[in-house]
Structure formats: C-alpha cells, structure tokens
Amino acid sequence: MIALGSDHGGFGLKQHIIGYLEANSIPYKDFGCDNTDSCDYPDFAAAAARAVASGACEKGIVICTTGIGISIAANKVKGIRCALCSEPLSAEMTRRHNDANMLAMGGGLIGPNLAERIVEVFLNTPFEGGRHQRRVNKISALED
C-alpha cells in the first residue's frame, strides 16, 4: 500500500500518479488534499508519513509545488526518510543507499511522464543494505 499526500500545488500531479498506480494495480491510500483550494502541506505530509511510519503503508509519495516543504514536513515524523527527487537517478540512489520510504516531488517543476518514471524507479528499486545499513542506522539514531 502506498500512502499519498499533496497540497493544492501538488494536487494535479497526485491525480496523475493515482492514475498510474491504478493502471499498474498498485494499491494506495490518499490522505488528501481533495482539490486545488489553498491548504497547508504539513497536514497531508504528516498523515501520509504517519501511515508509513506505523507500517500501515509500505511507502509514501507526497507532492507540493516544489516538493521542498512537504518533504521537510514528512521528515519530521520519526521513522521517515523522505527524499525529494526530480529525476529517476536520485530516486534509484535514495532507495539503494538510504532506504528512503517516502518520495517527494514538485508538482510545479516536473511533468507527468517524468513523474511516472520517478515513481516507477522509486517503487521498484531495492535497498542494497550492507555498508549502507550502518548509515541508515546512524540517520535513525539522530531521531532519539
């Protein structure tokens, strides 16, 4: 299950990603927002991030206009490693090396075709573990 969240600036791209997930039979839960009316991204970032941190959802995708604010908000939830990605290589490397469990994107910065590819890479790239696990453990220890 993939947790989704966006503000008004990411709503359109989130709707496109929902279409992609449905076309690929990938289950998801949408934590809002539900339209393009102005709203506050921390509310939706927190809801999606809490679902990932609790284990209710395996991974999460959050979107605002730039992806910056919503990624910062998601990363405030203990257990979340949310990476802002604007191209597939970053999505691949954050999964391989950081075991990122959430992806942030900027709905005002990237188009739907590129976003689909980023999501595909993020969802299908495994964590390499090994020496990277030690680093992920150190990141997690910073939360205490």
C-alpha positions as CSV (number, residue, x, y, z in Angstrom):
1,M,0.0,0.0,0.0
2,I,1.3,3.4,-1.0
3,A,0.4,6.5,1.1
4,L,-0.3,9.6,-0.9
5,G,-0.5,13.2,0.1
6,S,-0.4,16.6,-1.5
7,D,-1.3,20.2,-1.1
8,H,-3.2,22.3,-3.7
9,G,0.1,22.8,-5.6
10,G,0.7,19.1,-6.0
11,F,-3.0,18.0,-6.4
12,G,-2.9,17.8,-10.2
13,L,0.3,15.6,-10.3
14,K,-1.0,13.5,-7.5
15,Q,-4.2,12.8,-9.5
16,H,-1.9,11.7,-12.4
17,I,0.1,9.4,-10.1
18,I,-3.2,7.9,-8.9
19,G,-4.0,7.0,-12.5
20,Y,-0.6,5.5,-12.9
21,L,-0.9,3.4,-9.7
22,E,-4.4,2.2,-10.7
23,A,-3.2,1.3,-14.2
24,N,-0.5,-0.8,-12.6
25,S,-2.7,-2.3,-9.9
26,I,-0.7,-0.7,-7.1
27,P,-2.9,-0.2,-4.0
28,Y,-2.8,3.2,-2.4
29,K,-4.5,5.4,0.2
30,D,-4.9,9.1,-0.5
31,F,-4.6,11.3,2.6
32,G,-5.6,14.4,0.7
33,C,-5.9,17.1,-0.3
34,D,-9.1,16.7,-2.4
35,N,-9.0,19.8,-4.7
36,T,-7.0,22.8,-5.7
37,D,-8.2,25.1,-2.9
38,S,-5.4,26.6,-0.9
39,C,-4.4,24.3,2.0
40,D,-1.4,23.5,4.3
41,Y,1.0,20.8,3.1
42,P,2.2,19.8,6.6
43,D,-1.3,18.4,7.4
44,F,-1.1,16.0,4.4
45,A,2.6,15.2,4.7
46,A,2.1,14.2,8.3
47,A,-0.9,12.0,7.6
48,A,0.9,10.1,4.8
49,A,4.1,9.9,6.8
50,R,2.4,8.5,9.9
51,A,0.8,5.8,7.8
52,V,4.3,4.8,6.5
53,A,5.9,5.0,9.9
54,S,3.2,2.9,11.5
55,G,3.5,0.2,8.9
56,A,0.0,0.7,7.6
57,C,1.6,1.7,4.2
58,E,4.8,0.3,2.8
59,K,6.0,3.6,1.1
60,G,4.7,7.1,0.6
61,I,4.6,9.7,-2.1
62,V,4.0,13.4,-1.3
63,I,3.7,16.3,-3.6
64,C,3.6,20.1,-3.3
65,T,4.6,22.8,-5.7
66,T,8.3,22.4,-5.2
67,G,8.4,19.2,-3.1
68,I,10.6,21.0,-0.6
69,G,8.1,21.9,2.1
70,I,6.2,18.7,2.0
71,S,9.5,16.7,2.2
72,I,10.6,18.7,5.3
73,A,7.3,18.1,7.0
74,A,7.3,14.4,6.2
75,N,10.8,14.0,7.6
76,K,9.6,15.4,11.0
77,V,7.8,12.1,11.6
78,K,10.0,9.6,13.4
79,G,11.0,6.7,11.1
80,I,10.6,8.6,7.9
81,R,13.3,9.0,5.3
82,C,11.6,11.2,2.6
83,A,13.7,12.1,-0.4
84,L,12.9,14.9,-2.8
85,C,13.6,13.7,-6.3
86,S,13.2,15.4,-9.7
87,E,14.8,12.7,-11.9
88,P,15.0,8.9,-11.8
89,L,18.7,8.5,-10.8
90,S,18.0,10.3,-7.5
91,A,15.0,8.0,-6.9
92,E,17.1,5.0,-7.6
93,M,20.0,6.0,-5.4
94,T,17.9,7.1,-2.4
95,R,16.3,3.6,-2.4
96,R,19.6,1.8,-2.9
97,H,21.6,3.7,-0.4
98,N,19.2,5.5,2.0
99,D,16.3,3.0,2.1
100,A,14.1,6.0,1.6
101,N,10.5,5.1,2.5
102,M,8.9,8.2,1.1
103,L,9.3,10.1,-2.2
104,A,8.6,13.9,-2.5
105,M,8.1,15.6,-5.9
106,G,7.4,19.1,-7.1
107,G,4.1,19.3,-9.0
108,G,5.1,22.7,-10.4
109,L,8.5,21.5,-11.5
110,I,8.2,18.2,-13.2
111,G,5.7,16.9,-15.8
112,P,3.6,13.8,-15.6
113,N,5.7,11.5,-17.8
114,L,8.9,12.2,-15.8
115,A,6.9,11.8,-12.5
116,E,5.7,8.4,-13.6
117,R,9.2,7.3,-14.3
118,I,10.5,8.6,-10.9
119,V,7.7,6.8,-9.2
120,E,8.4,3.5,-11.1
121,V,12.0,3.6,-10.2
122,F,11.3,4.5,-6.5
123,L,8.8,1.7,-6.1
124,N,10.9,-0.9,-7.8
125,T,14.4,-0.3,-6.6
126,P,15.5,-2.4,-3.6
127,F,17.7,-1.2,-0.7
128,E,21.2,-2.6,-1.1
129,G,21.8,-3.0,2.7
130,G,25.4,-3.8,3.6
131,R,27.5,-0.8,4.4
132,H,24.5,1.4,3.7
133,Q,22.6,-0.1,6.6
134,R,25.1,1.2,9.0
135,R,24.5,4.7,7.7
136,V,20.7,4.3,7.7
137,N,21.0,3.2,11.4
138,K,23.0,6.4,12.2
139,I,20.3,8.5,10.5
140,S,17.7,6.8,12.6
141,A,19.7,7.3,15.8
142,L,19.5,11.1,15.1
143,E,15.8,10.9,15.9
144,D,16.4,9.9,19.5
